[in-house]
Amino acid sequence: MMNKCIITASLYLVSQFVNADFYVGMEYAELDVDYQSESRDIGTISVIGGTPIKDYLVIEARAGIGTDSDSNKDIDLLYGVYGKLGRVIGRFYPYALFGYTQVKGTDDDEQISESDTSYGAGVSYQVSDKTSVSLNYMKHIDDNELSIDGASLQFVHHY
């Protein structure tokens, strides 16, 4: 009897999630990384997902890795949670981003781990009912020793 209740509750929760308005996609970002007065451009590939909370507010999560695996200076993991505040104007959705980013990386043999509040801006274009493309700029990390900012391109599928 207990197993039937657990299975029924699980199926209900999954069905609610599937029927919810959410999106998933991929992002490529070209980031300017300044660490201890040394600057380097690093590309990252990320998985993104989000869901609208209100007509003007979206909650989004991102997690990615650096693309320069042959280098001894790379981003091992970059992830965060952000709020997107914007307004739909026709097929366009201009927005401001704010949230929190954690980054883990390697500089020669030194392991780096930093977190900071993040902010930025962007615009999405609704290509079709289920597909959108976005361009945005974000300041991910900004502290005394480490600064990470840059532009990204996203391809998103809406469910």
N, C-alpha and C positions, 0 to 999 in steps of 0.2 A: 504494500500500500504506500509506504513512504517513498519507494523508488518511483512509483507512478506520479506522485505529487512533485517530486524533484524534476522528473522529465517534463511534466506539463508546465511547470514554472519556467524551466529553461527554454522550452519551445516558445512560450509566450514572450519572454524577454528577447529572444532572437527575432521573433516576428516584429516586435516593436522597433527594434534597431533597423531591420531591413526596410520597414515602412517609413522610417524617418528620412528627413531631407538631409543628406550629407554628400560629401565629395571626397575623392582621393585622386592623387596625381603624382607627377614627377616634376622636379625642379633642377635646373642647372644654374649655378651661381658662379660668378667670377669675383672673388673676394680679394681686397687689398688687406694684407696682414702686416701690421707693424709690430715687431717684437724687439725690445731693447735697442731701439733706434735703427733697426734693419727692416727694410720693406721687401715684401714678396707678394706676387700675385698667385693665388691658389684657386683652382676650380673645385667645386663640390657638386655632388649629385645627391639629391635628397628625395625622400618619400614624404608627401604631405597629405593631410586629411583634415577636414573641418566640417562644422555644422553651424547653421544659423541659429542664433538665440532669439533675435528680434529681426525685424525687417532691415535694420541698419547695423546690426552687430553680429559678427561671425567669430567663433572660436576655432582656432587652427593650431595644429601641431605639426612640427617638421623634425625629421631626423635624417642626417646625411653624413657622408664621408668625403675626404679629399680625393682628388683624382690623380695626384702626383705620387704614385706609389714607389717610383724609383728614387725619389728624393729622400734626403734625411731631414727635410723640413716639410711637414705636411700636417693637415688636419685629420686626426684619427676619427673623431666623432664630433658632430655639431648638432645639437638638438635644442628645441625650445617650444614654448606655448605662447600664442599671441592672440590678441584681440584685433579684429579688423572692423573699423568703424567707417561706414561708407553709405553711398546712396546709389541706387540703380537709376541710370539716365539712358533710356533706350536700351541698346545692347552693351553699354559701357557701365562699369562699376568702379569709379574712383574711390580710393580708400586710404585711410591712415592706419598704420600698424603700431602696436605697442605690446610689450610682453617681456619675456625672460628667456635668455639664451645661456646654455652651458656649452663650453668647448673643451675638448681634450686633443692635444696635439704633441708633435715631436719637433724639437729644434736640436739638430745633431743628435746627441744621445740624451738630451734633457727632456723629461716628460713635463708637459704644461697642462694645467687645468685651471680654467677661469670661468666665472659666470658674471652676468651683469644684466641690467634692464636693457631692453632693445626698443628701437623705434624706427619708423620708416614710412614710406608712402608708395602707392602703386595704382595700377589700373588694370582691370580685367575686361576682356572682350568676349561676349557670348557668341561663339562661332555657330553653335546649334543649340537645341534644347538641352542636350546632355554634355556638351563640350565647351570649355572656355580656355582662353590663353591669357596669361597675365605677365606683366612686366612690373618689377618693383625694385626699390632701393631700400636697404636696411643698414643701420648702424647696429651690429650685433653686440660687440664688446667695446668698451671705451674706458680703460683704466690707465694707470701710470705706465705700466710696462707693456701692455697689449692693447691693440686697437684692431678691430675687424669690421670692415664695411664693404658693401659692394652691391652690384645689380644682379638680378636673377630673371630667368624666363621659366614660366610654369605652364604645363599642360595638365588640365584637370578634367575628370569625368564626374558628372553629377548624377546622383541616384535619386 
